[in-house]
Amino acid sequence: MAKNKEKEFDTINDGSHAIRKFTIGDFLIIFILVILCATCVLPFVHLAAKSVSSNTAVMQKAVVLWPIGFNLDAYNSIFQDGTLVHSFLYSVEVVLIFTVLGMITCTCAAYPLSKKRLKGRAFFTVLLMIPMYFSAGLIPTYLLYKNLNMLNSMWVLILPLIYSSYNMLIMKNYFQSTIPDTLEEAAFLDGASNFQILFRIVLPLSLPIIATLSLFYAVGRWNSYADNKYYITKEALKMIQYKLYQLVASATEAQTATLSEAIEVTSTPEVLQASCIMFATIPIICIYPFLQKYFVKGVMVGAVKG
């Protein structure tokens, strides 16, 4: 009897029991998930096909999910022009600096607030959560940055946003739910300081949340262009997403898309748009799958009450 029970338990654990009970509800869930995935993947495949198709095929609306008349003229124009390449490299620099400073700021705020021994912890938590719900508005913010001489500089894209109340709350809850107090108490008894505990114990045990929040910071900064639009006028300081926005907006309004006057573009506006979108999107798509699993863990940690 005991052996039979063990076999039944093993069968349920390995998932075979669930497979035998495949129902219509399971089929509907899978069908809906496939449709949702298709709505995300198919537009990307369509753009990728257009970016390497001939101008004639694209103008005739013949390209759907497979390229017709394969050519790389649009990509050659992008690299010969150099403006998008410069914006891409500049964007990578901004994202790296922004992510590093953001994680330092987030850690310095979350670690003390996760400790019960901090006096006034509840007050400081509420104080640091206020920016999550209230802001001064665009005009006061613009005037503040102007008075601080931050307009038309790389730092206006970095410093104002490195603190995130949401990310701080996620990291704070992770520290409280994952790092046991007894571990830190033992380190204190051995003579370790707060900084030694943070760098030698807490952070090495917090690699999942560090990866999660780093991805939050990097993706958020990479995809954002509103502040670039409001506070930057110099061409050399425009990030890739804002350059892409300008290209798509100009093509939508005037049915033309150009890079710069220094390079001759032989591709149609639609092909050039698709190529520029792929040029700006492919890097983040290549990185995202390797860190995607941390998103789920980060969201679940954020749901834990602190």
RODO-2510 file (C-alpha; in nm, 4 decimals, decimal comma):
residues 306
     n   res          X          Y          Z
     1     m     0,0000     0,0000     0,0000
     2     a     0,2776     0,2406     0,0906
     3     k     0,4553     0,1760    -0,2393
     4     n     0,1349     0,2378    -0,4339
     5     k     0,0816     0,5666    -0,2526
     6     e     0,4402     0,6693    -0,3303
     7     k     0,3838     0,5926    -0,6999
     8     e     0,0628     0,7986    -0,7020
     9     f     0,2458     1,0877    -0,5338
    10     d     0,5291     1,0700    -0,7882
    11     t     0,2798     1,0653    -1,0734
    12     i     0,1118     1,3818    -0,9505
    13     n     0,4442     1,5584    -0,8911
    14     d     0,5827     1,4967    -1,2383
    15     g     0,2763     1,6549    -1,4004
    16     s     0,1431     1,3461    -1,5804
    17     h    -0,1752     1,3475    -1,3719
    18     a    -0,2526     1,7011    -1,4894
    19     i    -0,1947     1,6048    -1,8544
    20     r    -0,4556     1,3264    -1,8353
    21     k    -0,7143     1,5806    -1,7170
    22     f    -0,6737     1,8189    -2,0116
    23     t    -1,0112     1,9933    -2,0437
    24     i    -1,1845     2,2372    -2,2764
    25     g    -1,1010     2,5137    -2,0308
    26     d    -0,7289     2,4362    -2,0681
    27     f    -0,7642     2,4455    -2,4449
    28     l    -0,9367     2,7864    -2,4302
    29     i    -0,6640     2,9259    -2,2054
    30     i    -0,3911     2,8026    -2,4408
    31     f    -0,5809     2,9398    -2,7407
    32     i    -0,6143     3,2831    -2,5792
    33     l    -0,2457     3,2862    -2,4837
    34     v    -0,1467     3,1960    -2,8397
    35     i    -0,3603     3,4816    -2,9748
    36     l    -0,2066     3,7281    -2,7278
    37     c     0,1451     3,6129    -2,8181
    38     a     0,0640     3,6452    -3,1876
    39     t    -0,0494     4,0069    -3,1414
    40     c     0,2969     4,0834    -3,0003
    41     v     0,5119     3,8729    -3,2320
    42     l     0,3439     3,9150    -3,5718
    43     p     0,3784     4,2976    -3,5917
    44     f     0,7477     4,2616    -3,5136
    45     v     0,7902     3,9934    -3,7821
    46     h     0,6002     4,2128    -4,0276
    47     l     0,8312     4,5092    -3,9635
    48     a     1,1386     4,2872    -3,9895
    49     a     1,0190     4,1570    -4,3263
    50     k     0,9502     4,5071    -4,4589
    51     s     1,2898     4,6360    -4,3465
    52     v     1,4722     4,3908    -4,5744
    53     s     1,2271     4,3900    -4,8665
    54     s     1,2431     4,5801    -5,1936
    55     n     1,0809     4,9219    -5,2224
    56     t     0,8459     4,8006    -5,4943
    57     a     0,7134     4,5083    -5,2904
    58     v     0,6527     4,7280    -4,9853
    59     m     0,4759     4,9967    -5,1888
    60     q     0,2536     4,7297    -5,3427
    61     k     0,1631     4,6030    -4,9931
    62     a     0,2851     4,2587    -5,0926
    63     v     0,5043     4,2032    -4,7844
    64     v     0,3298     4,0352    -4,4931
    65     l     0,5483     3,8000    -4,2871
    66     w     0,8214     3,7102    -4,5354
    67     p     1,0581     3,9497    -4,7168
    68     i     1,0204     3,9954    -5,0923
    69     g     1,3117     4,1176    -5,3017
    70     f     1,5683     4,0933    -5,0215
    71     n     1,7945     4,3988    -4,9857
    72     l     1,9710     4,5905    -4,7091
    73     d     1,9728     4,9376    -4,8641
    74     a     1,7868     5,0935    -4,5709
    75     y     2,0323     4,9511    -4,3165
    76     n     2,3250     5,0696    -4,5292
    77     s     2,1759     5,4194    -4,5274
    78     i     2,1435     5,4102    -4,1487
    79     f     2,5087     5,3155    -4,0950
    80     q     2,6404     5,5526    -4,3625
    81     d     2,4438     5,8439    -4,2164
    82     g     2,5799     5,7887    -3,8642
    83     t     2,3236     5,9975    -3,6739
    84     l     2,1200     5,6993    -3,5569
    85     v     2,4378     5,5068    -3,4757
    86     h     2,5591     5,7983    -3,2630
    87     s     2,2194     5,8221    -3,0907
    88     f     2,2280     5,4473    -3,0282
    89     l     2,5735     5,4560    -2,8642
    90     y     2,4771     5,7661    -2,6675
    91     s     2,1591     5,5933    -2,5502
    92     v     2,3595     5,2917    -2,4335
    93     e     2,5861     5,5235    -2,2322
    94     v     2,2897     5,7019    -2,0730
    95     v     2,1123     5,3735    -1,9908
    96     l     2,4227     5,2233    -1,8267
    97     i     2,4909     5,5289    -1,6106
    98     f     2,1219     5,5637    -1,5271
    99     t     2,0904     5,1983    -1,4252
   100     v     2,4005     5,2013    -1,2041
   101     l     2,3067     5,5247    -1,0252
   102     g     1,9448     5,4124    -0,9971
   103     m     2,0406     5,0840    -0,8313
   104     i     2,2757     5,2628    -0,5896
   105     t     2,0011     5,5088    -0,4938
   106     c     1,7396     5,2359    -0,4638
   107     t     1,9623     5,0182    -0,2446
   108     c     2,0629     5,3068    -0,0174
   109     a     1,6942     5,3861     0,0405
   110     a     1,5561     5,0318     0,0648
   111     y     1,8122     4,8701     0,2957
   112     p     1,7760     5,1084     0,5936
   113     l     1,3960     5,1119     0,5596
   114     s     1,3880     4,7319     0,5754
   115     k     1,5431     4,7328     0,9239
   116     k     1,3139     4,7447     1,2271
   117     r     1,5874     4,9101     1,4307
   118     l     1,5616     5,2281     1,2219
   119     k     1,3715     5,4867     1,4269
   120     g     1,0990     5,6654     1,2313
   121     r     1,1009     5,3986     0,9621
   122     a     0,7286     5,4352     0,8885
   123     f     0,7575     5,8140     0,8532
   124     f     1,0514     5,7941     0,6112
   125     t     0,8776     5,5237     0,4097
   126     v     0,5691     5,7392     0,3632
   127     l     0,7885     6,0402     0,2816
   128     l     0,9765     5,8504     0,0112
   129     m     0,6537     5,7116    -0,1325
   130     i     0,4996     6,0561    -0,1929
   131     p     0,6705     6,1079    -0,5357
   132     m     0,4963     5,7908    -0,6529
   133     y     0,1577     5,9631    -0,6276
   134     f     0,2258     6,3365    -0,6624
   135     s     0,4438     6,5503    -0,8892
   136     a     0,4916     6,9236    -0,9397
   137     g     0,3922     6,9195    -1,3066
   138     l     0,5742     6,9832    -1,6315
   139     i     0,6163     7,3618    -1,6183
   140     p     0,7547     7,3829    -1,2605
   141     t     0,9819     7,0910    -1,3381
   142     y     1,1113     7,2615    -1,6525
   143     l     1,1784     7,5862    -1,4624
   144     l     1,3597     7,3930    -1,1903
   145     y     1,5871     7,2186    -1,4392
   146     k     1,6517     7,5524    -1,6100
   147     n     1,7565     7,7143    -1,2820
   148     l     1,9833     7,4184    -1,2123
   149     n     2,1451     7,4586    -1,5592
   150     m     2,0530     7,1008    -1,6462
   151     l     1,8791     7,1674    -1,9776
   152     n     2,0580     7,0364    -2,2871
   153     s     2,2810     6,8077    -2,0838
   154     m     2,3011     6,4334    -2,0422
   155     w     2,2322     6,4627    -1,6700
   156     v     1,8787     6,5945    -1,7181
   157     l     1,7992     6,2484    -1,8563
   158     i     1,9626     6,0695    -1,5638
   159     l     1,9548     6,2449    -1,2266
   160     p     1,5826     6,3351    -1,1951
   161     l     1,4651     5,9764    -1,2432
   162     i     1,7270     5,7644    -1,0672
   163     y     1,5055     5,7386    -0,7582
   164     s     1,1963     5,5250    -0,8115
   165     s     0,9498     5,4779    -0,5248
   166     y     0,8124     5,1629    -0,6863
   167     n     1,1541     5,0000    -0,7255
   168     m     1,2506     5,1020    -0,3726
   169     l     0,9365     4,9376    -0,2340
   170     i     1,0064     4,6146    -0,4226
   171     m     1,3653     4,5976    -0,2970
   172     k     1,2605     4,6852     0,0588
   173     n     1,0037     4,4050     0,0644
   174     y     1,2577     4,1635    -0,0812
   175     f     1,5072     4,2408     0,1950
   176     q     1,2371     4,1949     0,4612
   177     s     1,1021     3,8674     0,3228
   178     t     1,4248     3,7005     0,2104
   179     i     1,7163     3,8122     0,4295
   180     p     1,6707     3,6705     0,7821
   181     d     1,7407     3,9034     1,0748
   182     t     1,9361     3,6290     1,2516
   183     l     2,1927     3,6317     0,9719
   184     e     2,2619     4,0001     1,0233
   185     e     2,2611     3,9658     1,4020
   186     a     2,5285     3,6985     1,3749
   187     a     2,7361     3,9290     1,1550
   188     f     2,6987     4,2101     1,4104
   189     l     2,8233     3,9796     1,6843
   190     d     3,1290     3,9070     1,4727
   191     g     3,2013     4,2804     1,4543
   192     a     3,0712     4,3541     1,1035
   193     s     2,9534     4,7069     1,0230
   194     n     2,6354     4,7993     0,8366
   195     f     2,8265     4,8496     0,5115
   196     q     3,0069     4,5166     0,5478
   197     i     2,6762     4,3382     0,6060
   198     l     2,5232     4,5118     0,3041
   199     f     2,8068     4,4377     0,0607
   200     r     2,9185     4,0962     0,1870
   201     i     2,5891     3,9376     0,2931
   202     v     2,2774     4,1185     0,1732
   203     l     2,3705     4,2074    -0,1849
   204     p     2,5212     3,8654    -0,2741
   205     l     2,1942     3,7071    -0,1566
   206     s     1,9861     3,9569    -0,3522
   207     l     2,1031     3,8920    -0,7071
   208     p     1,7502     3,8084    -0,8353
   209     i     1,6028     4,1404    -0,7217
   210     i     1,9101     4,3296    -0,8417
   211     a     1,8678     4,1770    -1,1875
   212     t     1,4944     4,2519    -1,1830
   213     l     1,5271     4,6172    -1,0880
   214     s     1,8247     4,6705    -1,3184
   215     l     1,6066     4,5503    -1,6032
   216     f     1,3245     4,7800    -1,4885
   217     y     1,5605     5,0762    -1,4903
   218     a     1,7282     4,9901    -1,8210
   219     v     1,4103     4,9142    -2,0171
   220     g     1,2303     5,2159    -1,8747
   221     r     1,5118     5,4533    -1,9692
   222     w     1,5641     5,2957    -2,3113
   223     n     1,1983     5,3263    -2,4121
   224     s     1,1360     5,6730    -2,2689
   225     y     1,1607     5,9808    -2,4864
   226     a     0,9246     6,2381    -2,3302
   227     d     1,1911     6,4071    -2,1156
   228     n     1,4264     6,4040    -2,4139
   229     k     1,1568     6,5866    -2,6089
   230     y     1,0989     6,8516    -2,3402
   231     y     1,4491     6,9241    -2,2122
   232     i     1,6863     6,8532    -2,5024
   233     t     1,7279     7,0553    -2,8240
   234     k     2,0823     6,9607    -2,9276
   235     e     2,0919     6,6891    -3,1924
   236     a     2,3959     6,5229    -3,0356
   237     l     2,2078     6,4689    -2,7074
   238     k     1,8956     6,3082    -2,8528
   239     m     1,8478     5,9436    -2,7636
   240     i     1,7613     5,6754    -3,0155
   241     q     1,3942     5,6478    -2,9175
   242     y     1,3372     6,0214    -2,9608
   243     k     1,5155     6,0184    -3,2974
   244     l     1,2911     5,7312    -3,3972
   245     y     0,9850     5,9219    -3,2791
   246     q     1,0848     6,2222    -3,4904
   247     l     1,1368     6,0012    -3,7941
   248     v     0,7996     5,8280    -3,7624
   249     a     0,6172     6,1542    -3,6854
   250     s     0,7665     6,3335    -3,9856
   251     a     0,6832     6,0399    -4,2124
   252     t     0,3255     6,0314    -4,0862
   253     e     0,2704     6,4023    -4,1429
   254     a     0,4535     6,4548    -4,4722
   255     q     0,4741     6,0973    -4,6075
   256     t     0,8534     6,1333    -4,6204
   257     a     1,1267     5,9942    -4,4010
   258     t     1,4873     6,1115    -4,4154
   259     l     1,7949     6,0771    -4,1995
   260     s     2,0212     6,3720    -4,2707
   261     e     2,1036     6,5813    -4,5742
   262     a     2,4557     6,4414    -4,5908
   263     i     2,3485     6,0969    -4,7088
   264     e     2,1362     5,9954    -5,0035
   265     v     1,8538     5,7604    -4,9033
   266     t     1,7254     5,5314    -5,1787
   267     s     1,4687     5,3485    -4,9657
   268     t     1,1038     5,4473    -4,9445
   269     p     0,9824     5,6105    -4,6196
   270     e     0,8002     5,2954    -4,5117
   271     v     1,1067     5,0741    -4,5555
   272     l     1,3290     5,3287    -4,3814
   273     q     1,0869     5,3520    -4,0898
   274     a     1,0823     4,9746    -4,0486
   275     s     1,4613     4,9558    -4,0618
   276     c     1,5037     5,2299    -3,8013
   277     i     1,2507     5,0638    -3,5709
   278     m     1,4327     4,7324    -3,6001
   279     f     1,7684     4,9038    -3,5441
   280     a     1,6418     5,0549    -3,2172
   281     t     1,4464     4,7499    -3,1000
   282     i     1,6716     4,4511    -3,1689
   283     p     1,9303     4,5244    -2,8917
   284     i     1,6732     4,5313    -2,6114
   285     i     1,5000     4,2223    -2,7539
   286     c     1,8308     4,0337    -2,7493
   287     i     1,8864     4,1168    -2,3811
   288     y     1,5313     4,0861    -2,2513
   289     p     1,4771     3,7053    -2,2824
   290     f     1,7768     3,6276    -2,0626
   291     l     1,6389     3,8349    -1,7736
   292     q     1,2654     3,7940    -1,8293
   293     k     1,2305     3,5256    -1,5629
   294     y     1,3286     3,7785    -1,2980
   295     f     1,0254     3,9945    -1,3810
   296     v     0,7836     3,7397    -1,2321
   297     k     0,9861     3,7079    -0,9146
   298     g     1,0150     4,0849    -0,8842
   299     v     0,6400     4,1350    -0,9191
   300     m     0,5672     3,8614    -0,6638
   301     v     0,8122     4,0149    -0,4185
   302     g     0,6473     4,3553    -0,4693
   303     a     0,3154     4,2016    -0,3639
   304     v     0,4509     4,1075    -0,0206
   305     k     0,3476     4,3474     0,2508
   306     g     0,6370     4,5300     0,4126
***
